[in-house]
Amino acid sequence: DLLPACNGEITTMSFLQDVVDILLQYVVKSFDRSTKVIDFHYPNELLQEYNWELADQPQTLEEILLNCRTTLKYAIKTGHPRYFNQLSTGLDMVGLAADWLTSAANTNMFTYEIAPVFVLLEYVTLRKMRDMVGWPGGCGDGIFSPG
């Protein structure tokens, strides 16, 4: 029913709007001090409460939306004012928007030909970082490497 299926534009837009609404509600709830940082359940409890098995047939879009809600219900709200962790903290709205942008573009940064803007952004960012640490004129080389 979704793009690239013929006449999938309306269904795709509706589905993605529902996903965005779920994500925005989660972001707003994450900053609400009256909510918990996490609705903790032991693994065996979650396994018994929900069907996590991979089905042989595709799920409906409604089931996927339910899974999105369930996933966020039990996720740790890293943007919560009372969330503290040694590895991650907070939720940066500009970073979130950038993550959505890069996910929607769904490109690899192997070459300029496939990702011209992302490759240029990597280039100027690394040049600025080299300049900040004192390399003359930002001279040098480098790449970002995830993971």
C-alpha positions as CSV (number, residue, x, y, z in Angstrom):
1,D,0.0,0.0,0.0
2,L,3.0,2.3,0.5
3,L,5.2,4.0,-2.0
4,P,6.5,2.9,-4.5
5,A,3.2,1.0,-5.0
6,C,0.9,2.6,-7.6
7,N,-1.4,5.2,-5.9
8,G,0.5,4.8,-2.6
9,E,1.0,8.5,-2.0
10,I,-2.0,9.1,0.2
11,T,-1.5,5.9,2.3
12,T,2.2,6.7,2.6
13,M,1.6,10.3,3.7
14,S,-1.0,9.2,6.3
15,F,1.2,6.5,7.7
16,L,4.3,8.7,8.0
17,Q,2.2,11.5,9.5
18,D,1.0,9.0,12.1
19,V,4.6,8.0,12.8
20,V,5.6,11.6,13.2
21,D,2.7,12.3,15.5
22,I,3.8,9.3,17.7
23,L,7.4,10.6,17.8
24,L,6.4,14.1,18.6
25,Q,4.2,13.0,21.4
26,Y,7.1,10.9,22.8
27,V,9.4,13.9,22.6
28,V,7.0,16.2,24.5
29,K,6.3,13.5,27.1
30,S,10.0,12.9,27.5
31,F,10.4,16.4,29.0
32,D,7.5,16.1,31.3
33,R,8.8,16.0,34.9
34,S,5.6,14.3,36.1
35,T,6.3,11.2,34.0
36,K,8.7,8.4,34.7
37,V,12.1,8.2,33.1
38,I,11.3,4.5,32.2
39,D,8.3,2.2,32.7
40,F,10.6,-0.6,33.7
41,H,9.5,-4.2,33.2
42,Y,11.7,-7.3,33.4
43,P,12.4,-9.1,30.1
44,N,10.2,-12.0,30.9
45,E,7.3,-9.7,31.7
46,L,7.6,-7.9,28.4
47,L,7.9,-11.2,26.6
48,Q,4.7,-12.4,28.2
49,E,2.8,-9.2,27.7
50,Y,3.5,-8.7,24.0
51,N,4.0,-10.9,21.0
52,W,7.5,-10.1,19.9
53,E,7.8,-13.1,17.5
54,L,8.5,-12.4,13.8
55,A,5.4,-13.3,11.8
56,D,5.5,-15.1,8.5
57,Q,3.2,-12.5,7.0
58,P,3.8,-8.7,6.9
59,Q,2.1,-6.7,9.6
60,T,-0.6,-4.2,8.8
61,L,0.2,-0.5,9.1
62,E,-1.9,-0.3,12.2
63,E,0.1,-3.1,13.8
64,I,3.3,-1.3,12.9
65,L,2.0,1.9,14.5
66,L,1.0,-0.1,17.6
67,N,4.6,-1.5,17.7
68,C,6.0,2.0,17.5
69,R,3.9,3.1,20.5
70,T,4.8,0.1,22.5
71,T,8.5,0.5,21.7
72,L,8.5,4.1,22.9
73,K,6.3,3.2,25.9
74,Y,9.1,1.0,27.3
75,A,12.0,3.0,26.0
76,I,14.2,5.1,28.4
77,K,13.3,8.7,28.0
78,T,16.9,10.1,27.5
79,G,15.5,13.6,27.1
80,H,13.8,13.5,30.6
81,P,15.1,16.1,33.0
82,R,15.8,13.4,35.5
83,Y,17.7,11.1,33.2
84,F,21.4,10.8,33.9
85,N,23.8,8.4,32.3
86,Q,27.6,8.2,31.8
87,L,27.3,7.6,28.0
88,S,24.3,9.6,26.8
89,T,22.1,12.3,28.1
90,G,19.5,14.7,26.8
91,L,17.7,15.0,23.5
92,D,19.0,17.7,21.1
93,M,16.2,18.9,18.9
94,V,18.5,20.0,16.1
95,G,20.3,16.7,16.2
96,L,16.9,14.9,16.1
97,A,15.9,16.9,13.0
98,A,19.3,16.1,11.4
99,D,18.8,12.4,12.1
100,W,15.4,12.5,10.5
101,L,16.9,14.3,7.5
102,T,19.7,11.8,7.0
103,S,17.4,8.8,7.5
104,A,15.0,10.2,4.9
105,A,17.8,10.8,2.5
106,N,19.0,7.3,3.1
107,T,22.3,7.7,1.3
108,N,25.8,6.4,1.8
109,M,28.7,8.8,2.0
110,F,31.1,6.7,-0.1
111,T,31.6,9.4,-2.8
112,Y,30.7,12.9,-3.7
113,E,28.7,11.5,-6.6
114,I,26.2,9.7,-4.4
115,A,26.1,12.2,-1.5
116,P,27.4,15.6,-2.5
117,V,26.0,17.7,0.3
118,F,26.8,15.2,3.0
119,V,30.4,14.7,1.8
120,L,30.9,18.5,1.7
121,L,29.5,18.9,5.2
122,E,31.9,16.2,6.4
123,Y,34.8,18.0,4.7
124,V,34.1,21.5,6.2
125,T,33.3,20.1,9.6
126,L,36.6,18.1,9.8
127,R,38.5,21.1,8.5
128,K,37.0,23.2,11.3
129,M,37.8,20.6,13.9
130,R,41.4,20.4,12.7
131,D,41.6,24.2,12.9
132,M,40.2,24.2,16.4
133,V,42.9,21.9,17.6
134,G,45.6,24.1,16.1
135,W,46.5,22.5,12.8
136,P,47.5,25.4,10.5
137,G,44.6,26.4,8.3
138,G,42.8,23.2,9.2
139,C,45.2,21.2,7.0
140,G,45.0,17.5,7.2
141,D,42.6,14.7,6.4
142,G,40.0,12.6,8.0
143,I,36.6,10.9,7.8
144,F,33.7,10.4,10.2
145,S,33.3,6.7,11.0
146,P,30.1,5.5,12.7
147,G,30.2,2.8,15.3
